[in-house]
Amino acid sequence: MPSRASHLPHYVERAALQKLRATPGLPAPNLMPAGPKTISKMAAKGWIELQGGMRYCITPAGEAALKAEIPMPRSPHTRTR
Protein backbone atom coordinates (compact mmCIF):
# COMPACT_ATOMS: atom_id res chain seq x y z
CA MET A 1 0.00 0.00 0.00
CA PRO A 2 1.45 3.42 -0.89
CA SER A 3 2.14 5.82 1.94
CA ARG A 4 -0.28 8.66 2.59
CA ALA A 5 0.47 12.02 0.99
CA SER A 6 2.22 14.45 3.35
CA HIS A 7 -0.58 17.02 3.07
CA LEU A 8 -3.04 14.55 4.63
CA PRO A 9 -2.90 14.01 8.40
CA HIS A 10 -2.51 10.47 9.70
CA TYR A 11 -4.49 9.17 12.68
CA VAL A 12 -2.36 10.70 15.46
CA GLU A 13 -2.06 14.08 13.69
CA ARG A 14 -5.80 14.09 13.00
CA ALA A 15 -6.60 13.37 16.67
CA ALA A 16 -4.39 16.28 17.82
CA LEU A 17 -5.89 18.65 15.23
CA GLN A 18 -9.41 17.71 16.30
CA LYS A 19 -8.55 18.38 19.95
CA LEU A 20 -7.15 21.81 19.00
CA ARG A 21 -10.22 22.59 16.93
CA ALA A 22 -12.46 21.87 19.93
CA THR A 23 -10.23 23.59 22.51
CA PRO A 24 -7.71 26.11 21.15
CA GLY A 25 -4.65 26.85 23.25
CA LEU A 26 -3.79 23.40 24.57
CA PRO A 27 -0.35 22.57 25.98
CA ALA A 28 1.64 19.77 24.31
CA PRO A 29 0.84 17.09 26.96
CA ASN A 30 -2.88 17.50 26.18
CA LEU A 31 -2.29 16.58 22.53
CA MET A 32 -1.62 12.92 23.33
CA PRO A 33 -1.18 10.52 21.58
CA ALA A 34 0.88 13.06 19.60
CA GLY A 35 4.39 13.19 20.99
CA PRO A 36 7.08 15.86 20.61
CA LYS A 37 8.23 14.59 17.20
CA THR A 38 4.69 14.56 15.76
CA ILE A 39 3.98 18.01 17.20
CA SER A 40 7.16 19.44 15.66
CA LYS A 41 6.28 17.90 12.28
CA MET A 42 2.77 19.39 12.42
CA ALA A 43 4.27 22.79 13.26
CA ALA A 44 6.72 22.45 10.34
CA LYS A 45 3.77 21.70 8.02
CA GLY A 46 2.08 24.86 9.28
CA TRP A 47 -0.91 23.01 10.75
CA ILE A 48 -0.36 24.24 14.31
CA GLU A 49 1.47 27.15 15.87
CA LEU A 50 2.80 27.98 19.29
CA GLN A 51 0.78 30.68 20.95
CA GLY A 52 1.67 32.53 24.13
CA GLY A 53 4.42 30.33 25.47
CA MET A 54 3.74 26.61 25.47
CA ARG A 55 0.20 26.43 24.11
CA TYR A 56 -0.68 25.33 20.59
CA CYS A 57 -3.53 26.36 18.34
CA ILE A 58 -4.69 25.10 14.95
CA THR A 59 -3.97 27.26 11.90
CA PRO A 60 -6.08 27.71 8.76
CA ALA A 61 -3.74 25.21 7.05
CA GLY A 62 -4.52 22.72 9.83
CA GLU A 63 -8.24 23.26 9.31
CA ALA A 64 -7.77 22.62 5.59
CA ALA A 65 -5.81 19.43 6.33
CA LEU A 66 -8.68 18.16 8.48
CA LYS A 67 -11.21 18.92 5.74
CA ALA A 68 -9.13 17.39 2.92
CA GLU A 69 -10.70 14.39 1.28
CA ILE A 70 -8.87 11.15 1.98
CA PRO A 71 -8.56 9.19 -1.26
CA MET A 72 -9.84 5.65 -1.00
CA PRO A 73 -8.18 3.01 -3.14
CA ARG A 74 -10.53 1.48 -5.65
CA SER A 75 -10.75 -2.24 -5.88
CA PRO A 76 -11.72 -3.93 -9.15
CA HIS A 77 -14.55 -5.54 -7.18
CA THR A 78 -15.94 -2.22 -5.92
CA ARG A 79 -19.29 -1.28 -7.37
CA THR A 80 -20.18 2.35 -7.99
CA ARG A 81 -23.58 3.65 -7.06
Buried (B, 14 or more C-beta within 10 A) or exposed (E): EEEEEEEBBEEBBBBBBEBBEEEEEBEBEBBEEBEEEBBEBBBEBEBBBEEEEEBBBBBEBBBEBBEEEEEEEEEEEEEEE
